[in-house]
Amino acid sequence: MRAIRVASAALLGVSALALAAPAAVAQSDNITPFGFSVLPSTVAAGGQVTLQLDRDKGGCVGSATVSSGVFDTISIPGHRSSATAVVDWDAKPGATYKVTFSCDGVSGSTQLTIATGRTNPAPYPYPDQGVHAGEGGTIAGFDLKEIGLGAALIAGSVGAAYHFSRRRTGEDGT
């Protein structure tokens, strides 16, 4: 029994290592003399991302170009270190897109993930107008069949309770 546990743990560890190795190898080609990032790294279609460029190391002096299949190509001038881009509305939810930063003949890339679920940035239909209380009510959405069925069930249960409470058992002779 102990050998099975040890073998299972070893197999699980080797599997985790094997699955993590391609991710580590895939990121090794992003060695650039400048740093870069996309914030946030997961965004809804139609959302806005900040394209960040680290110019402190001196690896990117001139203007930089940022391109992706999910937004228009953006140029970051030499005196700035960030820019914003709007993600296309037709971006596929759950997909990852490659974002490439190019500066002074050197390129590096990172991933941008499109969020799944609601693509509307406003979670409610009236973003700037406050609370809309009092709309609808407790009867909204009910129809006559549902009300009648509920009343019949209540009347039936009250009738059954009355019948069983008044029924004579016959054991005591009365």
C-alpha positions as a Python dict, from the first residue, in 0.01 Angstrom:
ca = {
    (1, 'M'): (0, 0, 0),
    (2, 'R'): (284, 240, 85),
    (3, 'A'): (453, 169, -250),
    (4, 'I'): (139, 278, -434),
    (5, 'R'): (135, 609, -247),
    (6, 'V'): (503, 674, -319),
    (7, 'A'): (464, 584, -687),
    (8, 'S'): (156, 806, -719),
    (9, 'A'): (333, 1102, -559),
    (10, 'A'): (637, 1054, -783),
    (11, 'L'): (422, 1030, -1096),
    (12, 'L'): (229, 1341, -997),
    (13, 'G'): (552, 1534, -937),
    (14, 'V'): (704, 1429, -1271),
    (15, 'S'): (382, 1521, -1453),
    (16, 'A'): (376, 1867, -1295),
    (17, 'L'): (739, 1922, -1388),
    (18, 'A'): (680, 1807, -1746),
    (19, 'L'): (383, 2037, -1789),
    (20, 'A'): (567, 2338, -1643),
    (21, 'A'): (880, 2294, -1858),
    (22, 'P'): (729, 2411, -2192),
    (23, 'A'): (605, 2733, -2029),
    (24, 'A'): (951, 2811, -1895),
    (25, 'V'): (1115, 2737, -2231),
    (26, 'A'): (859, 2945, -2421),
    (27, 'Q'): (938, 3259, -2223),
    (28, 'S'): (1315, 3234, -2266),
    (29, 'D'): (1303, 3411, -2607),
    (30, 'N'): (1182, 3736, -2443),
    (31, 'I'): (1524, 3858, -2336),
    (32, 'T'): (1533, 4227, -2422),
    (33, 'P'): (1742, 4517, -2290),
    (34, 'F'): (1418, 4686, -2186),
    (35, 'G'): (1123, 4570, -1978),
    (36, 'F'): (762, 4574, -2092),
    (37, 'S'): (416, 4473, -1973),
    (38, 'V'): (46, 4487, -2055),
    (39, 'L'): (-180, 4591, -1766),
    (40, 'P'): (-418, 4429, -1695),
    (41, 'S'): (-308, 4102, -1851),
    (42, 'T'): (-671, 3986, -1870),
    (43, 'V'): (-931, 4226, -2011),
    (44, 'A'): (-1283, 4208, -2154),
    (45, 'A'): (-1340, 4271, -2523),
    (46, 'G'): (-1375, 4647, -2574),
    (47, 'G'): (-1172, 4716, -2260),
    (48, 'Q'): (-866, 4936, -2226),
    (49, 'V'): (-510, 4819, -2153),
    (50, 'T'): (-199, 5011, -2055),
    (51, 'L'): (114, 4927, -2252),
    (52, 'Q'): (406, 4982, -2015),
    (53, 'L'): (766, 5020, -2129),
    (54, 'D'): (1059, 5023, -1883),
    (55, 'R'): (1309, 5278, -2013),
    (56, 'D'): (1512, 5299, -1690),
    (57, 'K'): (1766, 5039, -1802),
    (58, 'G'): (1848, 5242, -2115),
    (59, 'G'): (1769, 4956, -2355),
    (60, 'C'): (1500, 5151, -2541),
    (61, 'V'): (1592, 5509, -2630),
    (62, 'G'): (1385, 5585, -2941),
    (63, 'S'): (1018, 5539, -3010),
    (64, 'A'): (867, 5196, -2952),
    (65, 'T'): (599, 5015, -3149),
    (66, 'V'): (346, 4783, -2986),
    (67, 'S'): (141, 4556, -3208),
    (68, 'S'): (-116, 4283, -3160),
    (69, 'G'): (-395, 4116, -3350),
    (70, 'V'): (-647, 4244, -3096),
    (71, 'F'): (-583, 4621, -3111),
    (72, 'D'): (-438, 4877, -3353),
    (73, 'T'): (-60, 4926, -3364),
    (74, 'I'): (47, 5181, -3103),
    (75, 'S'): (357, 5399, -3111),
    (76, 'I'): (515, 5510, -2782),
    (77, 'P'): (733, 5820, -2835),
    (78, 'G'): (1087, 5829, -2692),
    (79, 'H'): (993, 6069, -2413),
    (80, 'R'): (705, 5853, -2282),
    (81, 'S'): (701, 5513, -2115),
    (82, 'S'): (336, 5411, -2153),
    (83, 'A'): (36, 5428, -2382),
    (84, 'T'): (-317, 5295, -2383),
    (85, 'A'): (-494, 5076, -2634),
    (86, 'V'): (-857, 4972, -2673),
    (87, 'V'): (-916, 4601, -2731),
    (88, 'D'): (-1134, 4519, -3030),
    (89, 'W'): (-1498, 4435, -2953),
    (90, 'D'): (-1479, 4123, -3170),
    (91, 'A'): (-1197, 3968, -2965),
    (92, 'K'): (-1278, 3606, -2885),
    (93, 'P'): (-1353, 3549, -2513),
    (94, 'G'): (-1105, 3311, -2350),
    (95, 'A'): (-845, 3355, -2626),
    (96, 'T'): (-489, 3474, -2570),
    (97, 'Y'): (-326, 3718, -2810),
    (98, 'K'): (42, 3791, -2859),
    (99, 'V'): (148, 4152, -2790),
    (100, 'T'): (485, 4246, -2942),
    (101, 'F'): (698, 4538, -2822),
    (102, 'S'): (966, 4660, -3068),
    (103, 'C'): (1227, 4924, -2992),
    (104, 'D'): (1569, 5001, -3144),
    (105, 'G'): (1562, 4684, -3356),
    (106, 'V'): (1487, 4452, -3061),
    (107, 'S'): (1150, 4279, -3008),
    (108, 'G'): (987, 4098, -2720),
    (109, 'S'): (639, 3967, -2665),
    (110, 'T'): (389, 3886, -2392),
    (111, 'Q'): (34, 3751, -2379),
    (112, 'L'): (-300, 3929, -2340),
    (113, 'T'): (-598, 3716, -2237),
    (114, 'I'): (-955, 3811, -2325),
    (115, 'A'): (-1191, 3760, -2033),
    (116, 'T'): (-1487, 3529, -2066),
    (117, 'G'): (-1837, 3626, -1962),
    (118, 'R'): (-1994, 3968, -1977),
    (119, 'T'): (-1829, 4203, -2225),
    (120, 'N'): (-2029, 4510, -2119),
    (121, 'P'): (-1797, 4722, -1903),
    (122, 'A'): (-2095, 4862, -1706),
    (123, 'P'): (-2243, 4598, -1474),
    (124, 'Y'): (-2583, 4768, -1463),
    (125, 'P'): (-2784, 4956, -1726),
    (126, 'Y'): (-2786, 5298, -1552),
    (127, 'P'): (-2422, 5371, -1463),
    (128, 'D'): (-2452, 5741, -1374),
    (129, 'Q'): (-2809, 5777, -1253),
    (130, 'G'): (-2812, 5619, -907),
    (131, 'V'): (-3041, 5350, -772),
    (132, 'H'): (-3369, 5267, -948),
    (133, 'A'): (-3577, 5144, -656),
    (134, 'G'): (-3943, 5054, -684),
    (135, 'E'): (-3927, 4907, -1032),
    (136, 'G'): (-4131, 4590, -1061),
    (137, 'G'): (-4287, 4441, -755),
    (138, 'T'): (-4370, 4117, -579),
    (139, 'I'): (-4640, 4022, -830),
    (140, 'A'): (-4430, 4101, -1137),
    (141, 'G'): (-4385, 3790, -1347),
    (142, 'F'): (-4666, 3583, -1189),
    (143, 'D'): (-4962, 3473, -1394),
    (144, 'L'): (-5310, 3352, -1298),
    (145, 'K'): (-5217, 2983, -1334),
    (146, 'E'): (-4935, 3009, -1081),
    (147, 'I'): (-5147, 3202, -832),
    (148, 'G'): (-5437, 2954, -871),
    (149, 'L'): (-5209, 2653, -832),
    (150, 'G'): (-5052, 2799, -518),
    (151, 'A'): (-5394, 2876, -367),
    (152, 'A'): (-5517, 2521, -447),
    (153, 'L'): (-5210, 2367, -280),
    (154, 'I'): (-5257, 2577, 32),
    (155, 'A'): (-5630, 2499, 50),
    (156, 'G'): (-5559, 2128, 0),
    (157, 'S'): (-5300, 2117, 277),
    (158, 'V'): (-5528, 2305, 520),
    (159, 'G'): (-5815, 2069, 433),
    (160, 'A'): (-5598, 1761, 483),
    (161, 'A'): (-5472, 1890, 818),
    (162, 'Y'): (-5828, 1958, 934),
    (163, 'H'): (-5946, 1613, 819),
    (164, 'F'): (-5667, 1426, 998),
    (165, 'S'): (-5704, 1631, 1317),
    (166, 'R'): (-6080, 1561, 1340),
    (167, 'R'): (-6066, 1192, 1242),
    (168, 'R'): (-6155, 941, 1512),
    (169, 'T'): (-5923, 652, 1570),
    (170, 'G'): (-6176, 401, 1688),
    (171, 'E'): (-5943, 249, 1946),
    (172, 'D'): (-6103, 411, 2251),
    (173, 'G'): (-6457, 328, 2138),
    (174, 'T'): (-6578, 680, 2075),
}
